[in-house]
């Protein structure tokens, strides 16, 4: 479970002539260190207090002080706060915003003590995330290189900036779903030889949280209980007295819950190797559900990693995939799966980008496939590759790309749901507008591909949208020029079309009841309106 970030205010030493205000805002007696929120779960009150603080920046100095604080005591206090925390945390981080790259000045002893406090935090698996601010160069060598692994400053170390948006983007934590094991089974290569493997979900659809039912009187959570009753006697029935049935040939075949579970049981959980096929045999329509990722589980069976890596290496070399029978859990139906190998890759700096392992692709059974022969037999007109229209379409396909890549587009329904909940909890009058990233960026398309689209439309002889608008404007002008009273008296309404009569009625305020009125009914309504 994710926890709230612990906040404190640390002000550097004041310039000469300023009056420093030393205030103590912590239970351990450290001066000029103010603990705004204790480490704990986030709530609406904390968010509102931070918003009020951001709107009243001029009062921060009076409220929390501006005296000189010791960086050694800052990290010491962080260590004590994390030590007292009893919450289970996925990770622990301290975000430090400062424009001072040498907080101890020339005090060598204070520098050694500060470095030791940072190392104490690292031993407790607490990461110090430094965010330098300002417009001058920030020198990590003076003190803060200790926050990095092996005291080596990376090439992509954060640089000092005054851009608040950039600082905000740096500290946004991507709360990915925890890498949990989907299941662990034995992988039988041949009878009598098995290794242990674990499966992980690569994609999990993010859904809206389920609604919680509350008692309208007390606002407490309610528990839903289902009971079965005999319709004849009204007596309560227990689970072992209830059975299920299916109708076959007009007869009801009854089965108990235990018998239903036994029917679903085929074999014990595990995976059995059936053979190998070229990876090119895997088609796009074979992916019937989201894939899993398979890794060896050395904790269950020693030596699993050695054989697993040998199998992976050979499959990559020969461009082959393994076909297996997978029973993931007890009382689940077996599935045919393909093990598609993935090699380990690194970026230019040596950081691992892709882990070695197999993607587990769930394959369809023969009963799942559909015959598309009727579609395959449709004759399509072929065009010459030298045709201008074909060449224009090739350029369009090669150059036209989405503004965002796969995995960067957020679900607009989820974003709107969260904004509505946030506005409700924080008592906001307006809900923050959600940018729908699934819509095309028309401005970007016109700017980048405008000339290409124009040439393509010219070759396709596409009617200009403005021409359609002219046609509609012409129809409106025609309807506005009609004198309904005069034409009703002279019996000329029957020569008009239904669309023209409807537009004329809308312009002259003649009410029409019903969207599917016939021409005679519209004429009758006009005559009744003018008493003709």
BATI-365791 format. One record per residue (C-alpha): residue number from 1; chain; x, y, z. Coordinates in nm, 4 decimals, always signed. Example, Ala and Ser with C-alpha at 12.3 -4.5 7.8 and 13.67 -1.06 7.14 Angstrom:
! residues 2
resi, chain, X, Y, Z
1, A, +1.2300, -0.4500, +0.7800;
2, A, +1.3670, -0.1060, +0.7140;
This chain:
! residues 532
resi, chain, X, Y, Z
1, A, +0.0000, +0.0000, +0.0000;
2, A, +0.1350, +0.3413, -0.0910;
3, A, +0.1939, +0.5843, +0.1918;
4, A, +0.1989, +0.9590, +0.2246;
5, A, +0.5216, +1.1499, +0.1673;
6, A, +0.6672, +1.2931, +0.4854;
7, A, +0.7019, +1.6706, +0.4540;
8, A, +0.9318, +1.9082, +0.6332;
9, A, +1.0512, +2.2622, +0.5663;
10, A, +1.4229, +2.3315, +0.5611;
11, A, +1.5438, +2.6869, +0.5080;
12, A, +1.9097, +2.7748, +0.4349;
13, A, +2.1012, +3.0283, +0.6383;
14, A, +1.9630, +3.3798, +0.5981;
15, A, +2.1543, +3.6537, +0.4266;
16, A, +2.3337, +3.9091, +0.6400;
17, A, +2.0968, +4.1666, +0.7841;
18, A, +1.7926, +3.9358, +0.7859;
19, A, +1.6382, +3.8257, +1.1125;
20, A, +1.6318, +3.4458, +1.1446;
21, A, +1.3378, +3.2830, +1.3179;
22, A, +1.4278, +2.9543, +1.4820;
23, A, +1.1223, +2.7413, +1.5484;
24, A, +1.0930, +2.3845, +1.6638;
25, A, +0.8252, +2.1857, +1.4863;
26, A, +0.9210, +1.8311, +1.5816;
27, A, +0.9033, +1.6140, +1.8912;
28, A, +1.2798, +1.5497, +1.9030;
29, A, +1.3853, +1.9090, +1.9713;
30, A, +1.5729, +1.9860, +1.6473;
31, A, +1.5677, +2.3594, +1.5720;
32, A, +1.4496, +2.5001, +1.2376;
33, A, +1.3071, +2.1650, +1.1234;
34, A, +0.9299, +2.1631, +1.0984;
35, A, +0.7365, +1.8388, +1.0493;
36, A, +0.4215, +1.9427, +0.8671;
37, A, +0.2663, +1.5927, +0.8466;
38, A, +0.3618, +1.2782, +1.0263;
39, A, +0.4352, +0.9732, +0.8154;
40, A, +0.0981, +0.8088, +0.7570;
41, A, -0.1902, +0.7525, +0.5224;
42, A, -0.2958, +1.0430, +0.2990;
43, A, -0.6306, +1.2061, +0.3599;
44, A, -0.8318, +1.5035, +0.2398;
45, A, -0.7299, +1.7200, +0.5365;
46, A, -0.3600, +1.6939, +0.4524;
47, A, -0.4208, +1.7800, +0.0881;
48, A, -0.6316, +2.0834, +0.1811;
49, A, -0.3626, +2.2056, +0.4200;
50, A, -0.0984, +2.1781, +0.1481;
51, A, -0.3216, +2.3699, -0.0939;
52, A, -0.3712, +2.6477, +0.1622;
53, A, +0.0043, +2.6553, +0.2193;
54, A, +0.0700, +2.6880, -0.1552;
55, A, -0.1771, +2.9776, -0.1817;
56, A, -0.0217, +3.1643, +0.1132;
57, A, +0.3514, +3.1369, +0.0430;
58, A, +0.4218, +3.4776, +0.1977;
59, A, +0.3242, +3.3472, +0.5421;
60, A, +0.5531, +3.0413, +0.5387;
61, A, +0.8415, +3.2217, +0.7087;
62, A, +0.6232, +3.3470, +0.9951;
63, A, +0.4468, +3.0141, +1.0391;
64, A, +0.7421, +2.7753, +1.0176;
65, A, +1.0553, +2.9870, +1.0681;
66, A, +1.3607, +3.0555, +0.8537;
67, A, +1.6572, +2.9755, +1.0772;
68, A, +1.9611, +2.7721, +0.9838;
69, A, +1.9158, +2.3957, +1.0157;
70, A, +2.1757, +2.1213, +1.0382;
71, A, +2.1615, +1.8743, +0.7498;
72, A, +2.2930, +1.6096, +0.9887;
73, A, +1.9894, +1.6576, +1.2138;
74, A, +1.7571, +1.6520, +0.9120;
75, A, +1.8684, +1.3027, +0.8082;
76, A, +1.8849, +1.1933, +1.1724;
77, A, +1.5211, +1.2952, +1.2184;
78, A, +1.4261, +1.1137, +0.8949;
79, A, +1.5893, +0.7969, +1.0247;
80, A, +1.3966, +0.8163, +1.3522;
81, A, +1.0656, +0.8830, +1.1760;
82, A, +1.1058, +0.5810, +0.9474;
83, A, +1.2186, +0.3722, +1.2440;
84, A, +0.8980, +0.4502, +1.4348;
85, A, +0.6700, +0.3916, +1.1359;
86, A, +0.4694, +0.0699, +1.1652;
87, A, +0.3110, +0.0846, +0.8214;
88, A, +0.4079, -0.1666, +0.5560;
89, A, +0.5704, +0.0297, +0.2733;
90, A, +0.6595, -0.0757, -0.0770;
91, A, +0.9562, +0.1618, -0.0717;
92, A, +1.0799, +0.4542, +0.1367;
93, A, +1.2117, +0.7807, -0.0049;
94, A, +1.3192, +1.1214, +0.1229;
95, A, +1.2840, +1.4039, -0.1299;
96, A, +1.5288, +1.6859, -0.0587;
97, A, +1.4922, +2.0196, -0.2411;
98, A, +1.7916, +2.2483, -0.1933;
99, A, +2.0055, +2.5054, -0.3736;
100, A, +2.3057, +2.4520, -0.1441;
101, A, +2.5555, +2.1885, -0.2583;
102, A, +2.7720, +2.2298, +0.0540;
103, A, +2.5364, +2.2591, +0.3543;
104, A, +2.8146, +2.2312, +0.6204;
105, A, +3.0363, +2.4982, +0.4712;
106, A, +3.3958, +2.4204, +0.5650;
107, A, +3.3148, +2.2095, +0.8739;
108, A, +3.4825, +1.8748, +0.7975;
109, A, +3.3456, +1.6978, +1.1065;
110, A, +2.9881, +1.8070, +1.0311;
111, A, +3.0320, +1.6823, +0.6750;
112, A, +3.1435, +1.3371, +0.7982;
113, A, +2.8479, +1.3163, +1.0365;
114, A, +2.6042, +1.4134, +0.7586;
115, A, +2.7474, +1.1505, +0.5227;
116, A, +2.7130, +0.8875, +0.7936;
117, A, +2.3471, +0.9798, +0.8495;
118, A, +2.2760, +0.9317, +0.4774;
119, A, +2.4478, +0.5929, +0.4856;
120, A, +2.2384, +0.4962, +0.7875;
121, A, +1.9258, +0.5710, +0.5825;
122, A, +2.0535, +0.3634, +0.2904;
123, A, +2.1142, +0.0695, +0.5256;
124, A, +1.7454, +0.0919, +0.6202;
125, A, +1.6501, +0.0822, +0.2483;
126, A, +1.5527, +0.4507, +0.2526;
127, A, +1.6408, +0.6261, -0.0729;
128, A, +1.7441, +0.9926, -0.0641;
129, A, +1.6104, +1.1638, -0.3777;
130, A, +1.7893, +1.4969, -0.4195;
131, A, +1.6285, +1.7658, -0.6365;
132, A, +1.8626, +2.0664, -0.6809;
133, A, +1.6915, +2.4008, -0.7424;
134, A, +1.8237, +2.7315, -0.8689;
135, A, +1.9999, +2.8574, -1.1800;
136, A, +2.3618, +2.7856, -1.0807;
137, A, +2.5687, +2.4695, -1.1210;
138, A, +2.5114, +2.2095, -0.8481;
139, A, +2.8325, +2.0267, -0.7505;
140, A, +2.7564, +1.6792, -0.6134;
141, A, +3.1231, +1.6181, -0.5312;
142, A, +3.1130, +1.8613, -0.2411;
143, A, +2.8766, +1.6457, -0.0316;
144, A, +2.5826, +1.4715, -0.1990;
145, A, +2.7608, +1.2087, -0.4081;
146, A, +2.7029, +0.9700, -0.1157;
147, A, +2.3335, +0.9406, -0.2097;
148, A, +2.4237, +0.7472, -0.5269;
149, A, +2.5131, +0.3793, -0.5457;
150, A, +2.8851, +0.3174, -0.4853;
151, A, +2.9238, +0.6954, -0.4441;
152, A, +2.9451, +0.7255, -0.8242;
153, A, +2.7652, +1.0216, -0.9789;
154, A, +2.5635, +0.8981, -1.2817;
155, A, +2.5619, +1.0838, -1.6109;
156, A, +2.1878, +1.1533, -1.5798;
157, A, +2.2075, +1.3043, -1.2300;
158, A, +1.9419, +1.5773, -1.1841;
159, A, +2.0602, +1.9265, -1.2719;
160, A, +1.9540, +2.2427, -1.0933;
161, A, +1.6410, +2.4039, -1.2320;
162, A, +1.3947, +2.6798, -1.1466;
163, A, +1.1133, +2.5287, -1.3515;
164, A, +0.8481, +2.4125, -1.1038;
165, A, +0.6780, +2.1913, -1.3637;
166, A, +1.0024, +2.0059, -1.4304;
167, A, +1.0591, +1.9568, -1.0573;
168, A, +0.7056, +1.8263, -1.0209;
169, A, +0.7516, +1.5786, -1.3048;
170, A, +1.0728, +1.4544, -1.1462;
171, A, +0.9144, +1.3638, -0.8143;
172, A, +0.5952, +1.2074, -0.9485;
173, A, +0.6173, +0.8467, -0.8415;
174, A, +0.4809, +0.5973, -1.0905;
175, A, +0.2794, +0.3692, -0.8649;
176, A, +0.3025, +0.0594, -1.0810;
177, A, +0.1185, -0.2473, -0.9722;
178, A, +0.3365, -0.4707, -0.7640;
179, A, +0.5147, -0.7487, -0.9525;
180, A, +0.3215, -1.0381, -0.8034;
181, A, +0.3455, -1.4003, -0.9069;
182, A, +0.0427, -1.5079, -1.1100;
183, A, +0.1141, -1.8719, -1.0302;
184, A, +0.4027, -2.1166, -0.9908;
185, A, +0.3971, -2.4667, -1.1405;
186, A, +0.6263, -2.7527, -1.2360;
187, A, +0.7374, -2.7576, -1.6000;
188, A, +0.7659, -3.1180, -1.7232;
189, A, +1.0174, -3.1472, -2.0052;
190, A, +1.0021, -3.5276, -2.0300;
191, A, +0.8467, -3.7792, -1.7894;
192, A, +1.0571, -3.7768, -1.4744;
193, A, +1.2356, -3.4447, -1.5454;
194, A, +1.0763, -3.1212, -1.4207;
195, A, +1.1846, -2.7674, -1.3381;
196, A, +1.0000, -2.4981, -1.1418;
197, A, +0.8734, -2.1849, -1.3182;
198, A, +0.6722, -1.8793, -1.2165;
199, A, +0.4330, -1.6700, -1.4246;
200, A, +0.3760, -1.2943, -1.4075;
201, A, +0.1046, -1.0798, -1.5657;
202, A, +0.2426, -0.8398, -1.8250;
203, A, -0.0846, -0.6492, -1.8721;
204, A, -0.3655, -0.5962, -1.6246;
205, A, -0.6599, -0.3781, -1.7193;
206, A, -0.7023, -0.0855, -1.4804;
207, A, -1.0665, -0.0708, -1.3742;
208, A, -1.2686, +0.1650, -1.1611;
209, A, -1.2851, +0.0638, -0.7958;
210, A, -1.5964, -0.1299, -0.7093;
211, A, -1.8690, +0.0528, -0.5218;
212, A, -1.9001, -0.0174, -0.1492;
213, A, -2.2520, -0.0471, -0.0123;
214, A, -2.3263, +0.1611, +0.2979;
215, A, -2.6106, +0.1791, +0.5448;
216, A, -2.8059, +0.4948, +0.4624;
217, A, -2.8781, +0.5604, +0.8300;
218, A, -2.5358, +0.5057, +0.9883;
219, A, -2.3038, +0.5326, +0.6835;
220, A, -2.1394, +0.2061, +0.7916;
221, A, -2.0374, -0.0676, +0.5500;
222, A, -2.2930, -0.3427, +0.5052;
223, A, -2.2311, -0.7103, +0.4373;
224, A, -2.4352, -0.8822, +0.1684;
225, A, -2.5580, -1.2295, +0.2680;
226, A, -2.7458, -1.4635, +0.0345;
227, A, -2.9844, -1.7268, +0.1664;
228, A, -3.1800, -1.9953, -0.0193;
229, A, -3.5401, -2.0808, +0.0715;
230, A, -3.7724, -2.3625, -0.0315;
231, A, -4.0498, -2.1967, -0.2382;
232, A, -4.3050, -2.4528, -0.1143;
233, A, -4.2393, -2.4495, +0.2618;
234, A, -4.0397, -2.1271, +0.3047;
235, A, -3.7712, -2.3118, +0.5029;
236, A, -3.4099, -2.2007, +0.4786;
237, A, -3.1866, -2.4270, +0.2696;
238, A, -2.8173, -2.4839, +0.3342;
239, A, -2.5530, -2.5070, +0.0645;
240, A, -2.5308, -2.8875, +0.0740;
241, A, -2.9086, -2.9029, +0.0142;
242, A, -2.8871, -2.6966, -0.3063;
243, A, -2.7864, -2.8432, -0.6428;
244, A, -2.7422, -2.7154, -0.9972;
245, A, -2.8844, -2.8585, -1.3159;
246, A, -2.8567, -2.8345, -1.6925;
247, A, -3.1224, -2.9373, -1.9417;
248, A, -3.0304, -3.2123, -2.1891;
249, A, -3.2890, -3.3576, -2.4302;
250, A, -3.5677, -3.2037, -2.2259;
251, A, -3.4466, -3.3572, -1.8977;
252, A, -3.2957, -3.1794, -1.6001;
253, A, -2.9590, -3.3288, -1.5022;
254, A, -2.8930, -3.2277, -1.1403;
255, A, -2.5432, -3.2021, -0.9911;
256, A, -2.4193, -3.0996, -0.6485;
257, A, -2.1542, -2.8314, -0.5988;
258, A, -1.8954, -3.1010, -0.5255;
259, A, -1.9779, -3.2806, -0.8511;
260, A, -1.9439, -2.9555, -1.0449;
261, A, -1.5961, -2.9046, -0.8974;
262, A, -1.5000, -3.2604, -0.9874;
263, A, -1.6124, -3.2087, -1.3467;
264, A, -1.3848, -2.9046, -1.3737;
265, A, -1.0845, -3.1047, -1.2471;
266, A, -0.8707, -3.2559, -1.5236;
267, A, -0.5231, -3.2917, -1.3771;
268, A, -0.2926, -3.1451, -1.1186;
269, A, -0.1508, -2.7956, -1.1875;
270, A, +0.1551, -2.7949, -1.4084;
271, A, +0.2896, -2.7472, -1.7589;
272, A, +0.3888, -3.0225, -2.0021;
273, A, +0.6077, -2.9734, -2.3096;
274, A, +0.4400, -3.0980, -2.6294;
275, A, +0.6978, -2.9969, -2.8899;
276, A, +0.8534, -2.7088, -3.0845;
277, A, +0.7424, -2.5035, -3.3849;
278, A, +0.8995, -2.2129, -3.5771;
279, A, +0.8106, -1.8768, -3.4235;
280, A, +0.6814, -1.7647, -3.7634;
281, A, +0.3867, -2.0041, -3.7245;
282, A, +0.2386, -1.7801, -3.4541;
283, A, -0.0265, -1.5534, -3.6095;
284, A, -0.1932, -1.2375, -3.4841;
285, A, -0.5335, -1.4060, -3.4404;
286, A, -0.3819, -1.6682, -3.2079;
287, A, -0.3623, -1.4193, -2.9171;
288, A, -0.6911, -1.4929, -2.7405;
289, A, -0.6046, -1.3192, -2.4081;
290, A, -0.3268, -1.1225, -2.2404;
291, A, +0.0055, -1.3021, -2.2270;
292, A, +0.2056, -1.4016, -1.9189;
293, A, +0.5810, -1.3860, -1.8652;
294, A, +0.7610, -1.6994, -1.7462;
295, A, +1.0778, -1.7064, -1.5351;
296, A, +1.2578, -1.9909, -1.3534;
297, A, +1.1877, -2.0425, -0.9818;
298, A, +1.5130, -2.1483, -0.8204;
299, A, +1.3628, -2.1390, -0.4695;
300, A, +1.1449, -2.4433, -0.5447;
301, A, +1.3757, -2.6597, -0.7556;
302, A, +1.7524, -2.6123, -0.7590;
303, A, +1.9019, -2.6045, -1.1068;
304, A, +1.5868, -2.4721, -1.2750;
305, A, +1.7667, -2.1560, -1.3894;
306, A, +2.0452, -2.3458, -1.5674;
307, A, +1.8105, -2.5569, -1.7803;
308, A, +1.5724, -2.2637, -1.8340;
309, A, +1.8492, -2.0419, -1.9749;
310, A, +1.9773, -2.3264, -2.1938;
311, A, +1.6281, -2.3778, -2.3387;
312, A, +1.5862, -2.0028, -2.3916;
313, A, +1.9220, -1.9728, -2.5691;
314, A, +1.8495, -2.2555, -2.8130;
315, A, +1.4992, -2.1275, -2.8904;
316, A, +1.6438, -1.7846, -2.9708;
317, A, +1.9203, -1.9287, -3.1873;
318, A, +1.6848, -2.1475, -3.3919;
319, A, +1.3904, -1.9030, -3.3858;
320, A, +1.1640, -2.1677, -3.2372;
321, A, +0.8806, -2.1583, -2.9844;
322, A, +0.7689, -2.4301, -2.7453;
323, A, +0.4098, -2.5602, -2.7468;
324, A, +0.2885, -2.6705, -2.4024;
325, A, -0.0188, -2.7780, -2.2087;
326, A, -0.0747, -2.5488, -1.9094;
327, A, -0.2997, -2.6106, -1.6101;
328, A, -0.2450, -2.2963, -1.4060;
329, A, -0.4425, -2.3834, -1.0920;
330, A, -0.6488, -2.6553, -0.9327;
331, A, -0.9901, -2.7112, -1.0961;
332, A, -0.9029, -2.5020, -1.4022;
333, A, -0.9255, -2.6268, -1.7572;
334, A, -0.5975, -2.6951, -1.9390;
335, A, -0.4919, -2.4502, -2.2072;
336, A, -0.2594, -2.4745, -2.5041;
337, A, +0.0179, -2.2149, -2.4803;
338, A, +0.3156, -2.1095, -2.6901;
339, A, +0.6403, -2.0085, -2.5189;
340, A, +0.7806, -1.7202, -2.7228;
341, A, +1.1451, -1.6505, -2.6235;
342, A, +1.2670, -1.3026, -2.5311;
343, A, +1.6364, -1.2154, -2.5152;
344, A, +1.7930, -0.9960, -2.2491;
345, A, +1.8676, -0.6455, -2.3798;
346, A, +2.0539, -0.3432, -2.2432;
347, A, +2.0629, +0.0249, -2.3285;
348, A, +2.3737, +0.2290, -2.4085;
349, A, +2.4533, +0.2800, -2.0384;
350, A, +2.4316, -0.0908, -1.9550;
351, A, +2.0923, -0.0781, -1.7843;
352, A, +1.8726, -0.3822, -1.8471;
353, A, +1.5780, -0.3010, -2.0728;
354, A, +1.4232, -0.6466, -2.1295;
355, A, +1.4466, -0.9463, -1.8985;
356, A, +1.5297, -1.2922, -2.0345;
357, A, +1.2357, -1.5301, -2.0356;
358, A, +0.9389, -1.6644, -2.2285;
359, A, +0.6150, -1.4870, -2.3168;
360, A, +0.3319, -1.7330, -2.2559;
361, A, +0.0853, -1.6923, -2.5447;
362, A, -0.2541, -1.8594, -2.4945;
363, A, -0.3528, -2.0430, -2.8125;
364, A, -0.7050, -2.1194, -2.9400;
365, A, -0.8478, -2.4696, -2.9588;
366, A, -0.9987, -2.5985, -3.2820;
367, A, -1.3439, -2.5168, -3.1366;
368, A, -1.2436, -2.1513, -3.0941;
369, A, -1.1466, -2.0801, -3.4552;
370, A, -1.3897, -1.9187, -3.6993;
371, A, -1.4052, -1.9808, -4.0741;
372, A, -1.3264, -1.6637, -4.2679;
373, A, -1.3397, -1.8300, -4.6089;
374, A, -1.6201, -1.6051, -4.7291;
375, A, -1.4064, -1.2995, -4.6603;
376, A, -1.0970, -1.4507, -4.8190;
377, A, -1.2872, -1.5170, -5.1434;
378, A, -1.3935, -1.1566, -5.1886;
379, A, -1.2369, -1.0187, -5.5061;
380, A, -1.0497, -0.6972, -5.4573;
381, A, -0.9528, -0.4547, -5.7266;
382, A, -0.5775, -0.4325, -5.7756;
383, A, -0.4012, -0.1090, -5.8522;
384, A, -0.0780, -0.0342, -6.0290;
385, A, +0.2053, +0.0511, -5.7900;
386, A, +0.2941, +0.3421, -6.0135;
387, A, -0.0530, +0.4905, -5.9757;
388, A, -0.0443, +0.8369, -5.8174;
389, A, -0.3140, +0.7441, -5.5665;
390, A, -0.1188, +0.4370, -5.4514;
391, A, +0.2007, +0.6375, -5.4145;
392, A, +0.0178, +0.9064, -5.2190;
393, A, -0.1312, +0.6469, -4.9850;
394, A, +0.2130, +0.4887, -4.9340;
395, A, +0.3557, +0.8240, -4.8293;
396, A, +0.0628, +0.8798, -4.5966;
397, A, +0.0984, +0.5378, -4.4282;
398, A, +0.4761, +0.5705, -4.3904;
399, A, +0.4687, +0.9199, -4.2398;
400, A, +0.1436, +0.9316, -4.0428;
401, A, +0.2095, +0.8229, -3.6837;
402, A, +0.0208, +0.8876, -3.3560;
403, A, +0.1414, +1.1693, -3.1337;
404, A, +0.1696, +0.9291, -2.8380;
405, A, +0.3143, +0.5814, -2.8283;
406, A, +0.1468, +0.2659, -2.6967;
407, A, +0.1457, +0.2686, -2.3186;
408, A, +0.1498, +0.6506, -2.2935;
409, A, -0.2235, +0.7079, -2.3468;
410, A, -0.4326, +0.7255, -2.0302;
411, A, -0.7858, +0.5938, -1.9954;
412, A, -1.0101, +0.9051, -2.0122;
413, A, -1.2918, +0.7332, -1.8215;
414, A, -1.0596, +0.6536, -1.5296;
415, A, -0.9108, +1.0038, -1.5338;
416, A, -1.2559, +1.1636, -1.5228;
417, A, -1.3681, +0.9285, -1.2449;
418, A, -1.0661, +1.0214, -1.0315;
419, A, -1.1149, +1.3926, -1.0919;
420, A, -1.4807, +1.3701, -0.9895;
421, A, -1.3915, +1.1838, -0.6687;
422, A, -1.1105, +1.4311, -0.5973;
423, A, -1.3400, +1.7312, -0.6423;
424, A, -1.6017, +1.5714, -0.4174;
425, A, -1.3563, +1.4850, -0.1381;
426, A, -1.1751, +1.8212, -0.1464;
427, A, -1.5010, +2.0228, -0.1628;
428, A, -1.4177, +2.1808, -0.4967;
429, A, -1.6897, +2.3561, -0.6927;
430, A, -1.5595, +2.2541, -1.0349;
431, A, -1.4219, +1.9266, -1.1642;
432, A, -1.0871, +1.9493, -1.3389;
433, A, -1.1202, +1.8993, -1.7128;
434, A, -0.9742, +1.5755, -1.8470;
435, A, -0.7677, +1.5781, -2.1645;
436, A, -0.8905, +1.2919, -2.3797;
437, A, -0.5660, +1.1546, -2.5207;
438, A, -0.7553, +0.9065, -2.7391;
439, A, -0.8769, +1.1871, -2.9676;
440, A, -0.6647, +1.2821, -3.2701;
441, A, -0.4528, +1.5944, -3.2416;
442, A, -0.6031, +1.7809, -3.5360;
443, A, -0.3748, +2.0811, -3.4972;
444, A, -0.0656, +1.8577, -3.5101;
445, A, -0.2080, +1.6616, -3.8039;
446, A, -0.2853, +1.9759, -4.0059;
447, A, +0.0559, +2.1246, -3.9316;
448, A, +0.2582, +1.8109, -4.0059;
449, A, +0.0565, +1.6294, -4.2717;
450, A, -0.1608, +1.9072, -4.4147;
451, A, +0.0011, +1.9159, -4.7591;
452, A, +0.0023, +1.5358, -4.7814;
453, A, -0.3670, +1.5149, -4.6928;
454, A, -0.4523, +1.7914, -4.9380;
455, A, -0.2855, +1.6091, -5.2275;
456, A, -0.4540, +1.2831, -5.1268;
457, A, -0.7985, +1.4476, -5.1112;
458, A, -0.7386, +1.6016, -5.4512;
459, A, -0.6579, +1.2623, -5.6016;
460, A, -0.9640, +1.1066, -5.4335;
461, A, -1.1903, +1.3922, -5.5528;
462, A, -1.3200, +1.4360, -5.1984;
463, A, -1.5983, +1.6900, -5.1740;
464, A, -1.4979, +1.9880, -4.9677;
465, A, -1.6734, +2.0231, -4.6355;
466, A, -1.7429, +2.3866, -4.7128;
467, A, -1.9527, +2.2760, -5.0126;
468, A, -2.1793, +2.0757, -4.7808;
469, A, -2.2131, +2.3756, -4.5534;
470, A, -2.3119, +2.5870, -4.8536;
471, A, -2.5813, +2.3326, -4.9408;
472, A, -2.7199, +2.3413, -4.5894;
473, A, -2.7107, +2.7215, -4.5868;
474, A, -2.8983, +2.7219, -4.9179;
475, A, -3.1685, +2.4959, -4.7730;
476, A, -3.2020, +2.7225, -4.4693;
477, A, -3.2336, +3.0295, -4.6917;
478, A, -3.5041, +2.8560, -4.8937;
479, A, -3.6993, +2.7663, -4.5798;
480, A, -3.6739, +3.1187, -4.4395;
481, A, -3.8151, +3.2683, -4.7605;
482, A, -4.1360, +3.0623, -4.7408;
483, A, -4.4541, +3.2412, -4.6289;
484, A, -4.6348, +2.9537, -4.4589;
485, A, -4.9603, +3.1469, -4.4024;
486, A, -4.9918, +3.2461, -4.7683;
487, A, -4.8997, +2.9038, -4.9049;
488, A, -5.1376, +2.7365, -4.6598;
489, A, -5.4251, +2.9557, -4.7816;
490, A, -5.3399, +2.8882, -5.1469;
491, A, -5.2832, +2.5134, -5.0936;
492, A, -4.9202, +2.5209, -5.2079;
493, A, -4.7627, +2.3416, -4.9091;
494, A, -4.7967, +2.0030, -5.0765;
495, A, -4.5315, +2.1015, -5.3323;
496, A, -4.2672, +2.1425, -5.0608;
497, A, -4.0483, +1.8605, -4.9289;
498, A, -4.0776, +1.7364, -4.5719;
499, A, -3.7302, +1.8705, -4.4873;
500, A, -3.8179, +2.2166, -4.6222;
501, A, -4.1451, +2.2219, -4.4302;
502, A, -3.9711, +2.1190, -4.1087;
503, A, -3.7091, +2.3940, -4.1458;
504, A, -3.9777, +2.6509, -4.2224;
505, A, -4.1785, +2.5427, -3.9162;
506, A, -3.8697, +2.5744, -3.6969;
507, A, -3.8013, +2.9258, -3.8299;
508, A, -4.1625, +3.0455, -3.7929;
509, A, -4.2230, +2.8800, -3.4566;
510, A, -4.4807, +2.6256, -3.5717;
511, A, -4.4790, +2.3404, -3.3154;
512, A, -4.4447, +1.9876, -3.4534;
513, A, -4.5215, +1.6938, -3.2266;
514, A, -4.3365, +1.3722, -3.3027;
515, A, -4.0216, +1.3085, -3.5024;
516, A, -4.1806, +1.0791, -3.7646;
517, A, -4.4666, +1.3040, -3.8841;
518, A, -4.5846, +1.2547, -4.2407;
519, A, -4.6211, +1.5440, -4.4847;
520, A, -4.9992, +1.5509, -4.4448;
521, A, -4.9636, +1.5748, -4.0657;
522, A, -4.7117, +1.8596, -4.0961;
523, A, -4.9426, +2.0501, -4.3340;
524, A, -5.2330, +1.9949, -4.0940;
525, A, -5.0248, +2.1310, -3.8052;
526, A, -4.9374, +2.4427, -4.0094;
527, A, -5.3004, +2.5018, -4.1050;
528, A, -5.4145, +2.4637, -3.7437;
529, A, -5.1419, +2.7033, -3.6284;
530, A, -5.2582, +2.9776, -3.8708;
531, A, -5.6295, +2.8869, -3.8413;
532, A, -5.6531, +2.8328, -4.2159;
